[in-house]
Amino acid sequence: MGTEYEGVVAAINDVVEGPIPPRVEQVDNLFGPGLMHIEIQEIVDTMGPPPWSKLLIEDERNRGTLIASAPGQGNHAHWHSDFDEWWFVMAGKLKWELTGGKIIHAQKGDIVWIPRGTVHHIVTEGDEMSMRFAVAMPPAVHVWQEECENCDVTWEKRSPSD
């Protein structure tokens, strides 16, 4: 059965032919890659006050990171050349400032999707902590910007990184 996604599937070395039991190695971590069930409140309690981020899921196709920010805090504006990125907002309110002056306001329960090539700068709005689950494709290389097109924030120059 062919699909339009054969190129992506061909890049995956571990393709199964039918239903099998989970093949996840036992890990001793409280949370992080390799766990099939992650209790978010345990992570929040362990990590403490924001800002923080914790990689929770990582395999050859998925990279999922839990990110917490305090009111007024934001990330460094950046974009991605080879993958789209999306987020599930789990707490608080966030503002995405995008290439071309587009602004997205999102709150708990919302999903935001940003296509590759779009610069995005994310800031926590309101007076409570925000938490979002970011989903990307490994290696999730970030191309950092020195300024935000929609705001007056600037950053020091950085090389692309994950």
N, C-alpha and C positions, 0 to 999 in steps of 0.2 A: 504494500500500500504506500504509494509515494505521496509526499506532501510538498508544499512550498518551503518547508523548513528543513529539507534534507541536509543543507549545508551546516546548519546548527547541530543537527543530530549527528552528522559525520564527525564533528569535533569532539563528541562525547565518547570516551573510550569504554565506558561501562554502561552498555545498553543491555537490559534484560529481555528475555524472550517471553516471559509470562509471569504470573503472580508468584511472588516469593516472600518469605518472612523478612522483616526489616534486617538489614545488614549493618547496623550501626554499632561501632565498637563501644564497649562500656568505658565511660570516662568518669573520672572522679571529681570533675568540676561541679560547682554549684550551678553554673550557667556558662554558656558559650558554645561554640561549634561542636557538634557531635551529640547533642542532646535532642531527643524527639519531643520532649515536653519541657517548656520553660515557664516558670512562674515569675511573672513580671514584678510582682510586689517584692519578691526576694531580691531581685536585682536592684530595685529602687532603694530598699533598706540597706543593702550592702554598699552601693555606690555613694549614698549620701546626697548632700545638696548639689544642685547643678552649678556649673556646667560639667557634663560628662557624656561619654559615648561608650558603648560596649558592643563589640561584634558578637552576634548570637548565632548566626547561620552562615556557613561558608562551604560551598562545594564548587564544582567546575562551572555551574550555571548561575548560582545564586549567592548573593552577599547581603545579609540582613543585619542592620545595625540599629540598636536602640539609642536614641539621642535625647538628652534632657537639657533644657536651657532655662535660665532664670528670666524674669521679666526684663525686656530691653536688650537681652543678649542675642547675638546672631553669629552666623558662621562667616567664613571668608568667601566672598563672591568667587564663583568658579563655573566651569562647564565641562562636559565630557564629549570626547570625539567619537566614541564607538559604542555607546549604549544610552538608552533612555533611563531615567530614574523616577521612582515613585515613592510616596510616603503615605502611611496611615497615621493620622493625627490621633494620639491616644489620650492626650490631656492638654488643656489650655487652648490658646489661640496663637496662630502663626501668620506671618505675612511673607509671601514669596515676592521678591522684586526681580523682575526678569528683563532680558534683552528687549529693547524697543519700548520700554516704559510700561509694560504690562505689570499689573499688581494683582496677586491672588491673596485673598484673606480666607483662612481656613480655621476650623475649630474641631474640637473633639468629635470623632466619628467620621470626619471627612477624609477623602483620598485625593491627593494631588499628584498629577503625572506631568513630567517635564521632558520634552523630547531632546535628544542629543543635540549639541551645538548651542543650546540656550543657556546663557549665563543666568545663574540663580544665586540670590542672597536671601537667606531665611532669617527672620527676626521674630522673637517671642513678643507678642502684644499682650496688653492687659496687665493685671497685677498678680498673676499666678504662674507657676512653673509650666512650661510646655514639655510634652514628650511626644516623639514621633518615631515610627519604625521606618527606616529608609531601606529600600530594596534596589539593588544595583546588580550589575553583572561583573564578576571578577575579571581583571584585577582592579576594576573601579578606579582608573586613573583620573585624577582631578587636575584640570588646567586652571591654575589660580589667576585671578585678575588683581590688578593693583588698585582698582576703584570700582564702585558700584554706579551704574548708569543712572539709577533712580534716587540715590541718596548721596550724602556728602561724606560717606565713610571711605577711607583709603587704607591700604595695607602695604607692607613691604613686599618687594618682588620675591616670589617663590618659584622653584622649579616644579614641574608636574610630579605628582605623587599619589599614592593611594591612601 
